[in-house]
Amino acid sequence: MPAQAALKMAPAAAPQPESRSKTRLFHARMLVTRVEEWCVEAETPEAARALFTAGAGHRCTPGESVQVELESLLED
């Protein structure tokens, strides 16, 4: 009887976790083309176009990505 009592008190073996391959964090350089809405104050459409062409103004909305391309994978 004491042997049976010892069997009942023994802890059950813990299930072994499945072996998974260890993941790593990778970084990459991505080329992203966006369509954004920009704003500039001007007196005429021609003046606004000239200001935008010169790089004036500011971004009104962040826009959305229209193309994403992997430039290079950065490895340590």
FIDREN-201438 format. One record per residue: residue number from 0; residue in one letter; x negated, y negated, z of N, C-alpha, C in turn. Coordinates in Angstrom, 3 decimals, decimal comma. Layout:
<nr:NUM	rest:A	n.east:X	n.north:Y	n.up:Z	ca.east:X	ca.north:Y	ca.up:Z	c.east:X	c.north:Y	c.up:Z>
...
END
This chain:
<nr:0	rest:M	n.east:-0,801	n.north:1,186	n.up:0,000	ca.east:0,000	ca.north:0,000	ca.up:0,000	c.east:-0,847	c.north:-1,255	c.up:0,000>
<nr:1	rest:P	n.east:-1,944	n.north:-1,324	n.up:0,769	ca.east:-2,738	ca.north:-2,542	ca.up:0,744	c.east:-3,274	c.north:-2,841	c.up:-0,651>
<nr:2	rest:A	n.east:-3,573	n.north:-1,867	n.up:-1,464	ca.east:-4,073	ca.north:-2,113	ca.up:-2,819	c.east:-2,992	c.north:-2,777	c.up:-3,665>
<nr:3	rest:Q	n.east:-1,758	n.north:-2,348	n.up:-3,514	ca.east:-0,657	ca.north:-2,960	ca.up:-4,259	c.east:-0,448	c.north:-4,405	c.up:-3,826>
<nr:4	rest:A	n.east:-0,602	n.north:-4,700	n.up:-2,544	ca.east:-0,447	ca.north:-6,064	ca.up:-2,045	c.east:-1,535	c.north:-6,955	c.up:-2,628>
<nr:5	rest:A	n.east:-2,747	n.north:-6,446	n.up:-2,764	ca.east:-3,848	ca.north:-7,223	ca.up:-3,331	c.east:-3,575	c.north:-7,541	c.up:-4,795>
<nr:6	rest:L	n.east:-2,989	n.north:-6,596	n.up:-5,513	ca.east:-2,672	ca.north:-6,831	ca.up:-6,924	c.east:-1,623	c.north:-7,921	c.up:-7,074>
<nr:7	rest:K	n.east:-0,641	n.north:-7,932	n.up:-6,181	ca.east:0,406	ca.north:-8,938	ca.up:-6,257	c.east:-0,131	c.north:-10,329	c.up:-5,931>
<nr:8	rest:M	n.east:-1,171	n.north:-10,426	n.up:-5,105	ca.east:-1,694	ca.north:-11,714	ca.up:-4,684	c.east:-2,753	c.north:-12,255	c.up:-5,647>
<nr:9	rest:A	n.east:-3,303	n.north:-11,420	n.up:-6,494	ca.east:-4,353	ca.north:-11,869	ca.up:-7,413	c.east:-3,752	c.north:-12,859	c.up:-8,415>
<nr:10	rest:P	n.east:-4,435	n.north:-13,973	n.up:-8,665	ca.east:-3,906	ca.north:-14,949	ca.up:-9,628	c.east:-3,915	c.north:-14,382	c.up:-11,040>
<nr:11	rest:A	n.east:-2,926	n.north:-14,766	n.up:-11,801	ca.east:-2,860	ca.north:-14,318	ca.up:-13,185	c.east:-3,954	c.north:-15,013	c.up:-13,982>
<nr:12	rest:A	n.east:-4,479	n.north:-14,314	n.up:-14,944	ca.east:-5,526	ca.north:-14,899	ca.up:-15,786	c.east:-4,939	c.north:-16,055	c.up:-16,592>
<nr:13	rest:A	n.east:-5,651	n.north:-17,175	n.up:-16,605	ca.east:-5,187	ca.north:-18,352	ca.up:-17,359	c.east:-5,334	c.north:-18,088	c.up:-18,846>
<nr:14	rest:P	n.east:-4,354	n.north:-18,484	n.up:-19,641	ca.east:-4,473	ca.north:-18,273	ca.up:-21,081	c.east:-5,635	c.north:-19,097	c.up:-21,638>
<nr:15	rest:Q	n.east:-6,376	n.north:-18,517	n.up:-22,545	ca.east:-7,517	ca.north:-19,193	ca.up:-23,150	c.east:-7,024	c.north:-20,158	c.up:-24,229>
<nr:16	rest:P	n.east:-7,507	n.north:-21,404	n.up:-24,211	ca.east:-7,093	ca.north:-22,342	ca.up:-25,256	c.east:-7,663	c.north:-21,912	c.up:-26,601>
<nr:17	rest:E	n.east:-6,915	n.north:-22,225	n.up:-27,647	ca.east:-7,396	ca.north:-21,892	ca.up:-28,987	c.east:-8,633	c.north:-22,729	c.up:-29,272>
<nr:18	rest:S	n.east:-9,605	n.north:-22,094	n.up:-29,895	ca.east:-10,811	ca.north:-22,858	ca.up:-30,202	c.east:-10,521	c.north:-23,747	c.up:-31,417>
<nr:19	rest:R	n.east:-10,717	n.north:-25,046	n.up:-31,228	ca.east:-10,500	ca.north:-26,008	ca.up:-32,304	c.east:-11,834	c.north:-26,660	c.up:-32,615>
<nr:20	rest:S	n.east:-12,041	n.north:-26,995	n.up:-33,868	ca.east:-13,266	ca.north:-27,692	ca.up:-34,204	c.east:-13,208	c.north:-29,095	c.up:-33,623>
<nr:21	rest:K	n.east:-14,318	n.north:-29,566	n.up:-33,162	ca.east:-14,383	ca.north:-30,882	ca.up:-32,536	c.east:-14,326	c.north:-31,950	c.up:-33,631>
<nr:22	rest:T	n.east:-13,437	n.north:-32,919	n.up:-33,464	ca.east:-13,330	ca.north:-33,988	ca.up:-34,451	c.east:-14,297	c.north:-35,105	c.up:-34,121>
<nr:23	rest:R	n.east:-14,659	n.north:-35,873	n.up:-35,146	ca.east:-15,539	ca.north:-37,016	ca.up:-34,991	c.east:-14,848	c.north:-38,237	c.up:-35,568>
<nr:24	rest:L	n.east:-15,256	n.north:-39,399	n.up:-35,101	ca.east:-14,714	ca.north:-40,652	ca.up:-35,603	c.east:-15,600	c.north:-41,138	c.up:-36,740>
<nr:25	rest:F	n.east:-15,011	n.north:-41,396	n.up:-37,894	ca.east:-15,741	ca.north:-41,891	ca.up:-39,055	c.east:-15,323	c.north:-43,320	c.up:-39,351>
<nr:26	rest:H	n.east:-16,240	n.north:-44,120	n.up:-39,835	ca.east:-15,957	ca.north:-45,490	ca.up:-40,259	c.east:-16,221	c.north:-45,590	c.up:-41,754>
<nr:27	rest:A	n.east:-15,519	n.north:-46,493	n.up:-42,395	ca.east:-15,708	ca.north:-46,684	ca.up:-43,831	c.east:-15,544	c.north:-48,150	c.up:-44,173>
<nr:28	rest:R	n.east:-16,150	n.north:-48,543	n.up:-45,265	ca.east:-15,919	ca.north:-49,875	ca.up:-45,831	c.east:-14,810	c.north:-49,721	c.up:-46,853>
<nr:29	rest:M	n.east:-13,763	n.north:-50,520	n.up:-46,689	ca.east:-12,613	ca.north:-50,433	ca.up:-47,584	c.east:-12,463	c.north:-51,759	c.up:-48,325>
<nr:30	rest:L	n.east:-12,201	n.north:-51,675	n.up:-49,613	ca.east:-11,877	ca.north:-52,856	ca.up:-50,406	c.east:-10,364	c.north:-52,944	c.up:-50,450>
<nr:31	rest:V	n.east:-9,803	n.north:-54,047	n.up:-49,949	ca.east:-8,355	ca.north:-54,191	ca.up:-49,850	c.east:-7,924	c.north:-55,411	c.up:-50,646>
<nr:32	rest:T	n.east:-7,009	n.north:-55,209	n.up:-51,558	ca.east:-6,417	ca.north:-56,316	ca.up:-52,311	c.east:-5,055	c.north:-56,584	c.up:-51,712>
<nr:33	rest:R	n.east:-4,803	n.north:-57,852	n.up:-51,380	ca.east:-3,536	ca.north:-58,249	ca.up:-50,769	c.east:-2,864	c.north:-59,312	c.up:-51,626>
<nr:34	rest:V	n.east:-1,562	n.north:-59,362	n.up:-51,502	ca.east:-0,788	ca.north:-60,462	ca.up:-52,065	c.east:-0,304	c.north:-61,263	c.up:-50,868>
<nr:35	rest:E	n.east:-0,769	n.north:-62,507	n.up:-50,761	ca.east:-0,429	ca.north:-63,356	ca.up:-49,631	c.east:0,242	c.north:-64,632	c.up:-50,113>
<nr:36	rest:E	n.east:1,021	n.north:-65,222	n.up:-49,250	ca.east:1,632	ca.north:-66,523	ca.up:-49,553	c.east:0,837	c.north:-67,588	c.up:-48,821>
<nr:37	rest:W	n.east:0,356	n.north:-68,577	n.up:-49,567	ca.east:-0,418	ca.north:-69,673	ca.up:-48,998	c.east:0,367	c.north:-70,970	c.up:-49,140>
<nr:38	rest:C	n.east:0,084	n.north:-71,948	n.up:-48,277	ca.east:0,791	ca.north:-73,227	ca.up:-48,282	c.east:-0,225	c.north:-74,363	c.up:-48,375>
<nr:39	rest:V	n.east:0,149	n.north:-75,409	n.up:-49,087	ca.east:-0,664	ca.north:-76,612	ca.up:-49,170	c.east:0,272	c.north:-77,784	c.up:-49,408>
<nr:40	rest:E	n.east:-0,051	n.north:-78,933	n.up:-48,848	ca.east:0,757	ca.north:-80,128	ca.up:-49,086	c.east:0,147	c.north:-80,904	c.up:-50,242>
<nr:41	rest:A	n.east:0,997	n.north:-81,254	n.up:-51,199	ca.east:0,546	ca.north:-82,013	ca.up:-52,368	c.east:1,725	c.north:-82,804	c.up:-52,910>
<nr:42	rest:E	n.east:1,429	n.north:-83,768	n.up:-53,782	ca.east:2,490	ca.north:-84,593	ca.up:-54,355	c.east:3,117	c.north:-83,971	c.up:-55,600>
<nr:43	rest:T	n.east:2,356	n.north:-83,155	n.up:-56,326	ca.east:2,868	ca.north:-82,546	ca.up:-57,562	c.east:2,425	c.north:-81,084	c.up:-57,629>
<nr:44	rest:P	n.east:3,074	n.north:-80,286	n.up:-58,458	ca.east:2,628	ca.north:-78,899	ca.up:-58,645	c.east:1,198	c.north:-78,830	c.up:-59,183>
<nr:45	rest:E	n.east:0,825	n.north:-79,769	n.up:-60,044	ca.east:-0,531	ca.north:-79,772	ca.up:-60,597	c.east:-1,564	c.north:-80,036	c.up:-59,501>
<nr:46	rest:A	n.east:-1,230	n.north:-80,986	n.up:-58,604	ca.east:-2,136	ca.north:-81,279	ca.up:-57,487	c.east:-2,238	c.north:-80,077	c.up:-56,552>
<nr:47	rest:A	n.east:-1,119	n.north:-79,401	n.up:-56,317	ca.east:-1,129	ca.north:-78,210	ca.up:-55,463	c.east:-1,977	c.north:-77,117	c.up:-56,100>
<nr:48	rest:R	n.east:-1,828	n.north:-76,910	n.up:-57,396	ca.east:-2,618	ca.north:-75,891	ca.up:-58,106	c.east:-4,114	c.north:-76,201	c.up:-57,978>
<nr:49	rest:A	n.east:-4,476	n.north:-77,490	n.up:-58,133	ca.east:-5,884	ca.north:-77,877	ca.up:-58,021	c.east:-6,411	c.north:-77,622	c.up:-56,610>
<nr:50	rest:L	n.east:-5,601	n.north:-77,926	n.up:-55,615	ca.east:-6,012	ca.north:-77,681	ca.up:-54,232	c.east:-6,190	c.north:-76,191	c.up:-53,950>
<nr:51	rest:F	n.east:-5,228	n.north:-75,373	n.up:-54,409	ca.east:-5,349	ca.north:-73,926	ca.up:-54,213	c.east:-6,595	c.north:-73,384	c.up:-54,902>
<nr:52	rest:T	n.east:-6,838	n.north:-73,843	n.up:-56,124	ca.east:-8,004	ca.north:-73,385	ca.up:-56,876	c.east:-9,300	c.north:-73,743	c.up:-56,150>
<nr:53	rest:A	n.east:-9,304	n.north:-74,890	n.up:-55,468	ca.east:-10,488	ca.north:-75,326	ca.up:-54,723	c.east:-10,611	c.north:-74,622	c.up:-53,363>
<nr:54	rest:G	n.east:-9,629	n.north:-73,805	n.up:-53,007	ca.east:-9,689	ca.north:-73,071	ca.up:-51,748	c.east:-9,009	c.north:-73,771	c.up:-50,587>
<nr:55	rest:A	n.east:-8,285	n.north:-74,829	n.up:-50,880	ca.east:-7,576	ca.north:-75,553	ca.up:-49,820	c.east:-6,305	c.north:-74,808	c.up:-49,437>
<nr:56	rest:G	n.east:-5,698	n.north:-75,215	n.up:-48,352	ca.east:-4,449	ca.north:-74,621	ca.up:-47,900	c.east:-4,683	c.north:-73,620	c.up:-46,793>
<nr:57	rest:H	n.east:-3,594	n.north:-72,999	n.up:-46,381	ca.east:-3,692	ca.north:-71,971	ca.up:-45,348	c.east:-2,676	c.north:-70,873	c.up:-45,633>
<nr:58	rest:R	n.east:-2,942	n.north:-69,731	n.up:-45,043	ca.east:-2,091	ca.north:-68,558	ca.up:-45,266	c.east:-0,812	c.north:-68,701	c.up:-44,456>
<nr:59	rest:C	n.east:0,337	n.north:-68,584	n.up:-45,132	ca.east:1,640	ca.north:-68,661	ca.up:-44,457	c.east:2,099	c.north:-67,285	c.up:-43,979>
<nr:60	rest:T	n.east:1,855	n.north:-66,262	n.up:-44,764	ca.east:2,209	ca.north:-64,889	ca.up:-44,386	c.east:1,032	c.north:-63,982	c.up:-44,696>
<nr:61	rest:P	n.east:0,819	n.north:-62,935	n.up:-43,890	ca.east:-0,326	ca.north:-62,061	ca.up:-44,117	c.east:-0,224	c.north:-61,242	c.up:-45,397>
<nr:62	rest:G	n.east:0,966	n.north:-61,072	n.up:-45,923	ca.east:1,111	ca.north:-60,324	ca.up:-47,164	c.east:1,009	c.north:-58,832	c.up:-46,958>
<nr:63	rest:E	n.east:1,017	n.north:-58,124	n.up:-48,064	ca.east:0,937	ca.north:-56,674	ca.up:-47,997	c.east:-0,179	c.north:-56,178	c.up:-48,899>
<nr:64	rest:S	n.east:-0,733	n.north:-55,025	n.up:-48,534	ca.east:-1,795	ca.north:-54,428	ca.up:-49,338	c.east:-1,200	c.north:-53,892	c.up:-50,632>
<nr:65	rest:V	n.east:-1,817	n.north:-54,225	n.up:-51,728	ca.east:-1,348	ca.north:-53,691	ca.up:-53,000	c.east:-2,327	c.north:-52,673	c.up:-53,563>
<nr:66	rest:Q	n.east:-3,561	n.north:-52,672	n.up:-53,038	ca.east:-4,535	ca.north:-51,677	ca.up:-53,465	c.east:-5,559	c.north:-51,501	c.up:-52,357>
<nr:67	rest:V	n.east:-5,913	n.north:-50,253	n.up:-52,084	ca.east:-6,945	ca.north:-49,944	ca.up:-51,096	c.east:-7,884	c.north:-48,941	c.up:-51,745>
<nr:68	rest:E	n.east:-9,179	n.north:-49,224	n.up:-51,668	ca.east:-10,164	ca.north:-48,363	ca.up:-52,305	c.east:-11,321	c.north:-48,131	c.up:-51,336>
<nr:69	rest:L	n.east:-11,768	n.north:-46,892	n.up:-51,233	ca.east:-12,901	ca.north:-46,544	ca.up:-50,388	c.east:-14,173	c.north:-47,022	c.up:-51,082>
<nr:70	rest:E	n.east:-14,910	n.north:-47,921	n.up:-50,414	ca.east:-16,179	ca.north:-48,383	ca.up:-50,981	c.east:-17,304	c.north:-47,439	c.up:-50,582>
<nr:71	rest:S	n.east:-17,419	n.north:-47,158	n.up:-49,269	ca.east:-18,461	ca.north:-46,235	ca.up:-48,817	c.east:-18,094	c.north:-45,701	c.up:-47,438>
<nr:72	rest:L	n.east:-18,557	n.north:-44,503	n.up:-47,167	ca.east:-18,378	ca.north:-43,878	ca.up:-45,869	c.east:-19,615	c.north:-44,186	c.up:-45,052>
<nr:73	rest:L	n.east:-19,435	n.north:-44,741	n.up:-43,856	ca.east:-20,569	ca.north:-45,104	ca.up:-43,004	c.east:-20,837	c.north:-43,959	c.up:-42,042>
<nr:74	rest:E	n.east:-22,031	n.north:-43,417	n.up:-42,087	ca.east:-22,397	ca.north:-42,307	ca.up:-41,192	c.east:-23,578	c.north:-42,717	c.up:-40,350>
<nr:75	rest:D	n.east:-23,598	n.north:-42,215	n.up:-39,123	ca.east:-24,697	ca.north:-42,548	ca.up:-38,204	c.east:-25,949	c.north:-41,817	c.up:-38,559>
END
